[in-house]
């Protein structure tokens, strides 16, 4: 292992739980490649066998919006009240939606 571990890329880890439908970000780790990142993510983030699927994504591949752009990105949705669940009246037969 001549490669220095501090030069390994950073990976973002997402795990889908047994009860969940979607993957959730659980943390980050350094690994030399995707295979190692999945193995390390399994060892670190699913110790109690709570996961059924793991995604690892190189952190450098993630593009995020800036908090300073939040007004331009999210404020246009505020004038569309029909998108809010409180706009709809649910029948009594529908429970816990």
One Martini backbone bead per residue (centre of mass of N, CA, C, O) as a GRO file, in nm:
protein
   97
    1UNK     BB    1   0.073   0.052   0.031
    2UNK     BB    2   0.176   0.342  -0.119
    3UNK     BB    3  -0.076   0.483  -0.072
    4UNK     BB    4  -0.213   0.762   0.058
    5UNK     BB    5  -0.494   0.802   0.250
    6UNK     BB    6  -0.517   1.123   0.222
    7UNK     BB    7  -0.575   1.083  -0.108
    8UNK     BB    8  -0.841   0.985  -0.077
    9UNK     BB    9  -1.148   0.998  -0.159
   10UNK     BB   10  -1.458   1.133  -0.108
   11UNK     BB   11  -1.757   0.979   0.028
   12UNK     BB   12  -2.097   0.947  -0.007
   13UNK     BB   13  -2.355   0.810   0.208
   14UNK     BB   14  -2.630   0.583   0.127
   15UNK     BB   15  -2.925   0.451   0.299
   16UNK     BB   16  -3.154   0.180   0.296
   17UNK     BB   17  -3.400   0.083   0.476
   18UNK     BB   18  -3.631  -0.151   0.551
   19UNK     BB   19  -3.866   0.084   0.582
   20UNK     BB   20  -3.763   0.232   0.341
   21UNK     BB   21  -3.771   0.393   0.011
   22UNK     BB   22  -3.521   0.572   0.066
   23UNK     BB   23  -3.232   0.726   0.059
   24UNK     BB   24  -2.992   0.820   0.316
   25UNK     BB   25  -2.788   1.031   0.456
   26UNK     BB   26  -2.504   0.921   0.680
   27UNK     BB   27  -2.221   1.004   0.532
   28UNK     BB   28  -1.859   0.986   0.536
   29UNK     BB   29  -1.570   0.872   0.331
   30UNK     BB   30  -1.263   0.713   0.276
   31UNK     BB   31  -1.153   0.587  -0.052
   32UNK     BB   32  -1.007   0.442  -0.333
   33UNK     BB   33  -1.296   0.310  -0.408
   34UNK     BB   34  -1.611   0.194  -0.451
   35UNK     BB   35  -1.579  -0.084  -0.322
   36UNK     BB   36  -1.452   0.018  -0.059
   37UNK     BB   37  -1.682   0.213   0.017
   38UNK     BB   38  -1.901  -0.003   0.054
   39UNK     BB   39  -1.758  -0.171   0.269
   40UNK     BB   40  -1.719   0.059   0.475
   41UNK     BB   41  -2.017   0.142   0.494
   42UNK     BB   42  -2.117  -0.123   0.606
   43UNK     BB   43  -1.936  -0.119   0.866
   44UNK     BB   44  -2.028   0.173   0.971
   45UNK     BB   45  -2.365   0.210   0.882
   46UNK     BB   46  -2.454  -0.132   0.917
   47UNK     BB   47  -2.421  -0.297   1.199
   48UNK     BB   48  -2.753  -0.374   1.245
   49UNK     BB   49  -2.892  -0.452   0.970
   50UNK     BB   50  -3.068  -0.187   0.848
   51UNK     BB   51  -2.980  -0.241   0.559
   52UNK     BB   52  -3.042  -0.291   0.182
   53UNK     BB   53  -2.886  -0.026   0.071
   54UNK     BB   54  -2.597   0.115  -0.107
   55UNK     BB   55  -2.461   0.438  -0.160
   56UNK     BB   56  -2.190   0.579  -0.355
   57UNK     BB   57  -2.042   0.914  -0.378
   58UNK     BB   58  -1.857   1.133  -0.510
   59UNK     BB   59  -1.818   1.441  -0.382
   60UNK     BB   60  -1.723   1.580  -0.657
   61UNK     BB   61  -2.017   1.503  -0.802
   62UNK     BB   62  -2.152   1.716  -0.628
   63UNK     BB   63  -2.420   1.946  -0.670
   64UNK     BB   64  -2.491   2.259  -0.513
   65UNK     BB   65  -2.659   2.485  -0.367
   66UNK     BB   66  -2.687   2.800  -0.248
   67UNK     BB   67  -2.806   2.969   0.019
   68UNK     BB   68  -2.825   3.244  -0.146
   69UNK     BB   69  -3.043   3.093  -0.358
   70UNK     BB   70  -3.315   3.025  -0.208
   71UNK     BB   71  -3.513   3.237  -0.305
   72UNK     BB   72  -3.509   3.168  -0.613
   73UNK     BB   73  -3.580   2.856  -0.572
   74UNK     BB   74  -3.837   2.861  -0.339
   75UNK     BB   75  -4.045   3.103  -0.355
   76UNK     BB   76  -4.231   3.028  -0.604
   77UNK     BB   77  -4.396   2.806  -0.430
   78UNK     BB   78  -4.569   2.996  -0.236
   79UNK     BB   79  -4.798   3.067  -0.474
   80UNK     BB   80  -4.878   2.737  -0.456
   81UNK     BB   81  -5.116   2.611  -0.260
   82UNK     BB   82  -5.192   2.338  -0.409
   83UNK     BB   83  -4.914   2.193  -0.303
   84UNK     BB   84  -5.043   2.177  -0.037
   85UNK     BB   85  -5.195   1.949   0.175
   86UNK     BB   86  -5.408   2.160   0.303
   87UNK     BB   87  -5.590   2.202   0.041
   88UNK     BB   88  -5.693   1.919   0.098
   89UNK     BB   89  -5.968   1.702   0.132
   90UNK     BB   90  -6.008   1.428   0.331
   91UNK     BB   91  -6.138   1.146   0.383
   92UNK     BB   92  -6.210   0.947   0.656
   93UNK     BB   93  -6.089   0.675   0.525
   94UNK     BB   94  -5.825   0.832   0.542
   95UNK     BB   95  -5.530   0.733   0.698
   96UNK     BB   96  -5.233   0.867   0.761
   97UNK     BB   97  -5.134   1.090   0.518
   0.00000   0.00000   0.00000
